């Protein structure tokens, strides 16, 4: 017999304290003791279940924090379709102007630990889970349009170089710049990070970029390549470095508090979703590799097409349950979306669910912030710790059983996937002149916006702490973007190159 469905903590009147399995507890502040006849002392009893439950649960309250993106703000909301894109896709949640889908967002820093300051110079993770009628659709984006690397095997090294020195346990700029000096494909992202947008005024004022190239299409197999852009309706707003440093010490939770209090006031942050769209034929001859996440598609080549609006309008009732236990993965794609040949995307589709299984357990999808609204039937993934969905009862746990007829999904597993020929090869990308082209375009744009000085000041402030040879190599890297940039950095840091 199935267990009764009880709405915990919602009984009328004052709640009666209980043990974890519901037995009433007269006094949750009392322990069962054998008291000394002389007073002032006592012996605890092994039968005191309340004491043992309380003490045993306490050291297990903290799940492992995320290796990256540990510090975050989050909220619930909804996504509404505002423009007809039926020519591109028949994805259910995008079908029909006015259609609304509930969602959960989590916006984070990357390198810092769970207690780190919000206003540090860092990329912001921008994660969104849409609870659609055909399963959860996750977007795991960043607030900058490009990334530091394009080879997935470098990902742990990248993050270690941005984190604490294994000897001193202190962040070390020598390690940061040593990595980037020898992996220069990230120069465009470095200029974005150390430019004006390296520290946002609030998480309500940042973009959400897909970085990767995705496929969007229909059940008939037709598809386009797309890039995602979530643009804040309140505009992008940035924080000067001096103010960010001051807040990091005086109010390290500034961004987290700002989002929570804005929603409490009814000032709901909103973003407009736009697509950049490319025909597969154009991808074959485009001037940059469209699967390289260190590159953008300029808007002059592929303008933004509006799709819908995201609004965050409800704070979590309990941060641990709703935000800390949330798990996002780019592998969560509903019918109508599919991955491309971006090797970084392919690797993240494995790495993110693997991290969630370690951090939350193999049944993390059954936790409240991850549970789909649509029906789930996955009897070939069952058992294990934390299963609370009935575990599929007596249904067969093997494929092709005559005892349980199964229906057919409307989609194939992918949409018009590429045909592959060739042999497996060992491949590592090498830096090339094309890696500096878009960085050079950004430098010229900064000049028009009078933001070149901001970039130089921020680079000098961070890079200036490095040892001499590290500084020289980093300056040479920026000189490949523009000689005047390299010359000014060398002058400001009194380095001869």
C-alpha positions as CSV (number, residue, x, y, z in Angstrom):
1,X,0.0,0.0,0.0
2,X,1.3,3.4,-0.9
3,X,2.1,5.8,2.0
4,X,-0.5,8.4,2.8
5,X,0.1,11.8,1.2
6,X,0.7,14.3,4.0
7,X,1.3,18.0,3.6
8,X,4.0,18.4,6.2
9,X,4.1,21.6,8.3
10,X,0.7,22.7,7.1
11,X,-1.7,21.4,9.8
12,X,-4.0,24.1,11.3
13,X,-3.2,25.6,14.6
14,X,0.1,25.5,16.5
15,X,2.3,22.7,15.3
16,X,3.2,19.9,17.7
17,X,7.0,19.1,17.7
18,X,7.7,15.6,16.7
19,X,10.6,13.3,15.9
20,X,11.6,12.9,12.2
21,X,9.1,10.1,11.6
22,X,6.2,12.0,13.3
23,X,6.1,10.7,16.9
24,X,5.0,13.6,19.2
25,X,7.7,15.2,21.3
26,X,6.7,16.9,24.5
27,X,9.7,19.1,25.0
28,X,12.2,19.5,22.1
29,X,14.6,21.3,24.5
30,X,14.8,18.4,27.0
31,X,17.2,15.4,27.1
32,X,16.6,12.1,28.9
33,X,19.1,11.9,31.7
34,X,20.0,9.9,34.8
35,X,20.5,12.8,37.1
36,X,23.2,12.8,39.8
37,X,21.7,12.8,43.4
38,X,24.2,15.6,44.2
39,X,22.8,17.8,41.4
40,X,24.5,19.6,38.6
41,X,25.2,16.6,36.3
42,X,23.7,13.7,34.5
43,X,24.2,10.8,32.1
44,X,22.6,10.6,28.7
45,X,20.7,7.5,27.6
46,X,21.1,5.7,24.2
47,X,17.3,5.4,24.1
48,X,16.9,9.2,23.9
49,X,16.0,9.2,20.2
50,X,15.3,13.0,20.2
51,X,18.8,13.8,21.3
52,X,20.5,11.3,19.0
53,X,18.4,12.4,16.0
54,X,19.2,16.1,16.7
55,X,22.9,15.6,17.1
56,X,23.3,13.1,14.3
57,X,21.4,15.3,11.8
58,X,23.4,18.5,12.6
59,X,26.8,17.5,11.2
60,X,25.0,16.2,8.0
61,X,23.1,19.4,7.3
62,X,25.6,20.7,4.8
63,X,25.8,19.0,1.4
64,X,29.1,19.4,-0.5
65,X,29.1,22.9,-2.0
66,X,29.5,23.3,-5.7
67,X,33.1,23.3,-6.9
68,X,32.3,26.3,-9.0
69,X,29.2,28.6,-8.8
70,X,28.9,28.0,-5.0
71,X,27.7,31.5,-4.1
72,X,24.3,32.4,-5.6
73,X,21.0,34.3,-5.4
74,X,17.9,32.6,-6.7
75,X,14.1,33.1,-7.3
76,X,11.1,31.6,-9.0
77,X,9.2,33.1,-11.9
78,X,7.7,32.6,-15.2
79,X,8.6,32.7,-18.9
80,X,6.0,34.1,-21.4
81,X,6.2,33.7,-25.2
82,X,5.8,37.2,-26.8
83,X,6.6,36.5,-30.4
84,X,5.6,33.8,-32.9
85,X,8.6,31.6,-33.7
86,X,6.7,28.7,-35.2
87,X,8.9,28.9,-38.3
88,X,11.8,27.8,-36.2
89,X,10.5,25.2,-33.7
90,X,7.6,23.3,-32.4
91,X,9.0,23.1,-28.9
92,X,5.9,22.9,-26.7
93,X,6.8,25.7,-24.3
94,X,7.5,28.1,-27.2
95,X,4.3,27.3,-29.1
96,X,1.7,30.1,-28.9
97,X,2.1,33.8,-28.1
98,X,1.0,34.3,-24.5
99,X,2.0,30.8,-23.3
100,X,3.5,30.9,-19.8
101,X,5.9,28.4,-18.2
102,X,7.0,28.4,-14.5
103,X,10.7,28.5,-13.8
104,X,13.5,28.7,-11.3
105,X,16.6,30.9,-11.7
106,X,20.0,30.8,-9.9
107,X,22.6,33.6,-10.6
108,X,26.0,33.0,-9.1
109,X,29.7,34.0,-9.0
110,X,32.1,31.3,-10.2
111,X,35.4,31.1,-8.4
112,X,34.4,32.0,-4.8
113,X,33.2,29.7,-2.1
114,X,29.7,29.8,-0.6
115,X,30.6,32.6,1.8
116,X,32.5,34.7,-0.7
117,X,31.7,38.3,-1.5
118,X,29.1,39.0,-4.2
119,X,30.9,42.1,-5.7
120,X,34.2,40.4,-6.8
121,X,35.3,40.6,-10.4
122,X,34.1,37.3,-11.8
123,X,31.9,35.8,-14.4
124,X,28.4,35.4,-13.2
125,X,26.6,32.1,-13.8
126,X,23.1,32.5,-15.1
127,X,21.1,29.3,-14.7
128,X,17.4,28.8,-15.5
129,X,15.1,25.8,-15.2
130,X,11.8,25.9,-17.1
131,X,9.2,23.4,-15.9
132,X,7.6,22.6,-19.3
133,X,4.9,20.1,-20.2
134,X,7.5,17.9,-21.9
135,X,10.1,17.9,-19.1
136,X,12.5,20.4,-17.7
137,X,14.4,22.7,-20.0
138,X,17.6,24.0,-18.4
139,X,19.7,26.9,-19.6
140,X,23.2,27.1,-17.9
141,X,24.5,30.4,-19.2
142,X,27.0,33.2,-18.2
143,X,26.7,37.0,-18.1
144,X,29.6,37.4,-20.6
145,X,29.1,36.4,-24.3
146,X,32.3,34.3,-24.5
147,X,34.4,32.0,-22.4
148,X,38.0,31.5,-21.5
149,X,38.6,28.1,-23.2
150,X,37.3,25.8,-25.9
151,X,38.9,22.5,-24.9
152,X,36.9,20.8,-22.2
153,X,39.9,19.0,-20.7
154,X,41.2,22.4,-19.6
155,X,38.1,23.2,-17.6
156,X,39.4,21.9,-14.2
157,X,42.7,23.6,-14.7
158,X,41.0,26.9,-15.6
159,X,39.0,26.9,-12.4
160,X,41.9,25.8,-10.2
161,X,44.0,28.7,-11.5
162,X,41.2,31.1,-10.4
163,X,40.8,29.6,-7.0
164,X,43.1,29.2,-4.0
165,X,46.8,28.4,-4.1
166,X,47.2,24.8,-2.9
167,X,50.1,25.8,-0.6
168,X,49.0,29.1,0.8
169,X,45.2,28.6,0.5
170,X,45.1,32.2,-0.8
171,X,44.0,33.3,-4.4
172,X,47.2,33.9,-6.3
173,X,47.3,36.3,-9.3
174,X,50.5,34.6,-10.5
175,X,48.6,31.3,-11.0
176,X,45.7,33.2,-12.7
177,X,47.9,34.9,-15.3
178,X,50.2,32.0,-15.7
179,X,47.3,29.9,-16.9
180,X,46.0,32.6,-19.3
181,X,49.4,33.5,-20.6
182,X,49.7,29.9,-21.9
183,X,46.1,29.6,-23.0
184,X,45.6,32.8,-25.0
185,X,42.4,31.8,-26.8
186,X,40.7,33.4,-23.7
187,X,42.0,36.9,-24.5
188,X,38.5,38.1,-25.6
189,X,36.9,36.8,-22.4
190,X,39.7,38.4,-20.3
191,X,39.0,41.8,-21.8
192,X,35.2,41.3,-21.1
193,X,36.0,40.4,-17.5
194,X,38.4,43.2,-16.8
195,X,36.3,45.7,-18.7
196,X,33.3,47.7,-17.3
197,X,31.1,44.6,-17.0
198,X,33.3,42.6,-14.7
199,X,31.3,43.6,-11.7
200,X,27.5,44.2,-12.2
201,X,25.5,46.8,-10.2
202,X,23.1,44.0,-9.4
203,X,22.2,40.6,-10.8
204,X,19.0,42.3,-12.0
205,X,21.2,44.2,-14.5
206,X,23.2,41.4,-16.3
207,X,22.8,39.6,-19.5
208,X,22.4,35.8,-19.8
209,X,24.4,34.4,-22.8
210,X,24.2,30.8,-24.0
211,X,27.9,31.0,-25.1
212,X,27.4,27.6,-26.9
213,X,25.8,27.1,-30.3
214,X,22.6,25.1,-30.0
215,X,20.2,23.5,-32.5
216,X,16.5,24.5,-32.6
217,X,14.1,22.7,-34.8
218,X,11.0,20.6,-35.5
219,X,9.8,17.0,-35.4
220,X,10.2,16.9,-39.2
221,X,14.0,17.2,-38.8
222,X,14.4,20.8,-40.0
223,X,16.7,22.9,-37.8
224,X,18.7,26.1,-37.4
225,X,21.7,27.0,-35.3
226,X,21.0,29.5,-32.6
227,X,22.6,31.5,-29.8
228,X,20.6,32.6,-26.8
229,X,20.6,36.2,-25.4
230,X,18.6,37.2,-22.3
231,X,18.7,41.0,-22.0
232,X,17.6,42.7,-18.7
233,X,14.6,45.0,-19.3
234,X,16.2,47.4,-16.7
235,X,19.4,47.6,-18.8
236,X,22.9,46.5,-18.1
237,X,24.4,48.4,-15.2
238,X,27.9,48.1,-13.8
239,X,29.7,48.8,-10.6
240,X,32.9,50.8,-10.3
241,X,35.9,48.8,-9.0
242,X,36.3,51.0,-5.9
243,X,32.7,50.7,-4.8
244,X,32.8,46.9,-5.5
245,X,35.8,46.5,-3.3
246,X,34.2,48.5,-0.5
247,X,31.0,46.5,-0.6
248,X,32.9,43.2,-0.6
249,X,34.1,44.1,2.9
250,X,31.1,46.0,4.3
251,X,28.2,44.0,2.6
252,X,29.5,40.8,1.0
253,X,25.9,39.6,0.3
254,X,25.0,42.8,-1.5
255,X,23.7,41.2,-4.7
256,X,21.9,38.4,-2.9
257,X,20.1,40.8,-0.7
258,X,19.3,43.2,-3.6
259,X,17.5,40.5,-5.6
260,X,15.5,39.2,-2.6
261,X,14.4,42.7,-1.4
262,X,13.5,43.9,-4.9
263,X,11.1,40.9,-5.3
264,X,9.7,41.5,-1.9
265,X,9.0,45.1,-2.9
266,X,7.2,43.9,-6.0
267,X,9.9,45.3,-8.3
268,X,10.2,42.1,-10.3
269,X,13.3,41.8,-12.5
270,X,12.6,40.8,-16.1
271,X,14.7,39.8,-19.1
272,X,13.8,39.6,-22.8
273,X,14.9,36.4,-24.6
274,X,16.4,36.8,-28.1
275,X,17.8,34.4,-30.6
276,X,20.5,34.8,-33.1
277,X,19.7,32.4,-36.0
278,X,22.1,30.8,-38.5
279,X,21.2,28.5,-41.4
280,X,23.3,25.3,-41.3
281,X,24.6,26.1,-44.8
282,X,26.0,29.4,-43.6
283,X,27.8,27.7,-40.8
284,X,30.0,25.9,-43.3
285,X,31.6,29.1,-44.7
286,X,31.3,31.6,-41.8
287,X,34.5,33.4,-41.0
288,X,34.7,32.0,-37.5
289,X,34.1,28.5,-36.1
290,X,30.5,28.7,-34.9
291,X,31.2,25.9,-32.3
292,X,34.0,27.8,-30.6
293,X,32.6,29.4,-27.4
294,X,35.5,31.9,-27.3
295,X,33.8,33.6,-30.3
296,X,30.7,35.6,-30.8
297,X,28.4,36.1,-33.8
298,X,28.4,39.9,-34.4
299,X,24.9,41.3,-34.3
300,X,25.6,43.0,-37.7
301,X,25.8,39.5,-39.2
302,X,23.0,37.9,-37.1
303,X,20.7,40.4,-35.5
304,X,18.7,39.6,-32.4
305,X,15.2,38.2,-32.8
306,X,12.9,38.6,-29.8
307,X,11.2,35.5,-28.4
308,X,9.7,36.0,-25.0
309,X,10.0,37.5,-21.5
310,X,11.3,36.1,-18.3
311,X,10.1,37.6,-15.0
312,X,11.3,36.6,-11.5
313,X,8.4,37.2,-9.1
314,X,8.7,34.9,-6.1
315,X,11.5,34.5,-3.5
316,X,12.3,31.0,-2.2
317,X,10.5,29.9,0.9
318,X,13.6,28.1,2.1
319,X,17.0,28.8,0.4
320,X,18.5,25.4,1.1
321,X,15.5,23.5,-0.3
322,X,14.8,25.7,-3.3
323,X,18.2,27.1,-4.4
324,X,21.0,25.1,-2.8
325,X,19.4,21.7,-3.8
326,X,18.7,23.0,-7.3
327,X,20.6,21.2,-10.0
328,X,21.0,22.6,-13.6
329,X,22.5,20.9,-16.6
330,X,22.7,21.8,-20.3
331,X,21.8,18.1,-21.0
332,X,18.2,18.9,-20.0
333,X,16.7,19.7,-23.4
334,X,13.1,19.3,-24.3
335,X,11.9,18.3,-27.8
336,X,12.7,21.1,-30.2
337,X,16.3,21.7,-28.9
338,X,19.4,19.7,-29.4
339,X,23.2,20.0,-28.9
340,X,25.6,21.0,-31.6
341,X,29.1,19.8,-32.4
342,X,30.5,22.2,-29.7
343,X,32.9,19.9,-27.7
344,X,32.6,22.1,-24.6
345,X,28.8,21.7,-24.7
346,X,29.2,17.9,-25.2
347,X,31.5,17.7,-22.1
348,X,29.3,19.9,-19.9
349,X,26.3,17.7,-20.7
350,X,28.2,14.9,-18.9
351,X,29.9,16.9,-16.2
352,X,26.9,18.8,-14.7
353,X,24.6,15.8,-14.0
354,X,27.7,13.9,-12.7
355,X,28.4,16.8,-10.2
356,X,24.8,16.7,-9.1
357,X,24.9,13.0,-8.5
358,X,27.9,13.5,-6.3
359,X,26.6,16.5,-4.4
360,X,22.9,15.5,-4.0
361,X,22.7,11.8,-4.7
362,X,21.6,9.7,-7.7
363,X,18.0,10.6,-7.3
364,X,18.5,14.4,-7.2
365,X,15.8,14.9,-9.9
366,X,13.2,14.0,-7.2
367,X,14.1,16.9,-5.0
368,X,11.5,19.7,-5.0
369,X,13.4,22.3,-7.1
370,X,14.3,19.7,-9.8
371,X,11.0,17.7,-10.0
372,X,9.4,18.1,-13.4
373,X,5.7,19.1,-13.7
374,X,5.3,16.7,-16.5
375,X,5.0,13.0,-15.9
376,X,8.2,11.1,-15.4
377,X,8.5,7.4,-16.3
378,X,12.1,6.2,-16.1
379,X,11.9,2.7,-14.5
380,X,15.4,1.9,-15.7
381,X,16.8,4.4,-13.3
382,X,15.5,3.4,-9.9
383,X,16.6,2.4,-6.4
384,X,19.5,4.2,-4.7
385,X,19.4,6.6,-1.8
386,X,16.8,9.3,-1.7
387,X,14.2,7.7,-3.9
388,X,10.8,9.1,-2.9
389,X,8.6,8.7,-6.0
390,X,7.3,5.1,-5.4
391,X,10.3,3.6,-7.2
392,X,7.9,2.4,-10.0
393,X,6.4,-0.3,-7.9
394,X,6.4,-3.7,-9.7
395,X,7.0,-2.3,-13.2
396,X,9.7,-4.1,-15.1
397,X,13.2,-2.6,-14.5
398,X,14.5,-3.9,-17.9
399,X,13.8,-2.8,-21.5
400,X,11.5,-4.5,-24.0
401,X,9.2,-6.1,-21.5
402,X,5.9,-7.5,-22.6
403,X,4.4,-6.8,-19.2
404,X,4.3,-3.0,-19.7
405,X,3.4,-1.6,-23.1
406,X,5.1,1.8,-23.8
407,X,4.0,4.7,-26.0
408,X,6.1,6.6,-28.5
409,X,7.5,10.0,-28.1
410,X,6.7,12.5,-30.9
411,X,10.4,13.3,-31.4
412,X,13.4,11.3,-32.4
413,X,16.3,11.5,-29.9
414,X,17.9,14.3,-31.8
415,X,17.0,16.7,-34.6
416,X,18.8,16.3,-38.0
417,X,22.1,15.3,-36.3
418,X,25.2,15.6,-38.3
419,X,26.7,12.6,-40.2
420,X,30.2,11.8,-39.1
421,X,33.0,10.2,-41.0
422,X,36.7,9.8,-40.1
423,X,38.7,8.3,-37.3
424,X,39.3,9.2,-33.7
425,X,42.2,11.6,-33.2
426,X,43.9,13.3,-30.3
427,X,43.2,17.0,-30.7
428,X,44.0,20.1,-28.7
429,X,43.3,23.6,-30.2
430,X,46.2,26.0,-30.6
431,X,46.1,29.8,-30.3
432,X,45.9,31.5,-33.6
433,X,45.6,35.1,-34.9
434,X,41.8,34.7,-35.3
435,X,41.6,34.5,-31.4
436,X,42.7,38.1,-31.2
437,X,40.4,39.5,-33.9
438,X,37.3,39.8,-31.8
439,X,39.3,41.0,-28.8
440,X,40.6,43.8,-31.1
441,X,37.1,44.6,-32.2
442,X,36.1,44.9,-28.5
443,X,39.1,47.2,-27.8
444,X,38.0,49.5,-30.6
445,X,34.4,49.5,-29.2
446,X,35.8,50.3,-25.8
447,X,37.5,53.3,-27.4
448,X,34.3,54.6,-28.8
449,X,32.6,54.2,-25.4
450,X,35.6,55.7,-23.6
451,X,36.0,52.5,-21.6
452,X,39.6,51.7,-22.5
453,X,40.9,53.3,-19.3
454,X,38.6,51.1,-17.2
455,X,40.1,48.0,-18.7
456,X,43.7,49.2,-18.2
457,X,43.0,50.3,-14.6
458,X,41.5,46.9,-13.8
459,X,44.3,44.9,-15.5
460,X,47.0,46.9,-13.7
461,X,45.2,46.5,-10.4
462,X,45.2,42.7,-10.7
463,X,48.2,41.9,-12.9
464,X,50.4,44.3,-11.0
465,X,50.5,41.9,-8.1
466,X,52.3,39.3,-10.2
467,X,56.0,38.5,-10.4
468,X,58.0,40.2,-13.2
469,X,58.1,37.4,-15.7
470,X,54.4,36.6,-15.4
471,X,53.6,40.3,-16.0
472,X,55.8,40.5,-19.1
473,X,54.1,37.4,-20.7
474,X,50.6,38.8,-19.9
475,X,51.5,42.2,-21.4
476,X,52.9,40.6,-24.5
477,X,49.5,38.8,-24.8
478,X,47.5,42.0,-24.7
479,X,50.0,43.7,-27.1
480,X,48.8,41.1,-29.7
481,X,45.4,42.7,-29.4
482,X,46.7,46.2,-29.8
483,X,50.3,47.5,-29.5
484,X,49.1,50.7,-27.7
485,X,47.3,48.5,-25.1
486,X,50.5,46.6,-24.4
487,X,52.6,49.7,-24.3
488,X,50.2,51.4,-21.8
489,X,50.2,48.3,-19.5
490,X,54.0,48.1,-19.6
491,X,54.3,51.8,-18.8
492,X,51.8,51.7,-15.9
493,X,53.5,48.6,-14.4
494,X,57.0,49.9,-15.2
495,X,57.9,46.8,-17.2
496,X,60.2,46.6,-20.2
497,X,59.1,44.2,-22.9
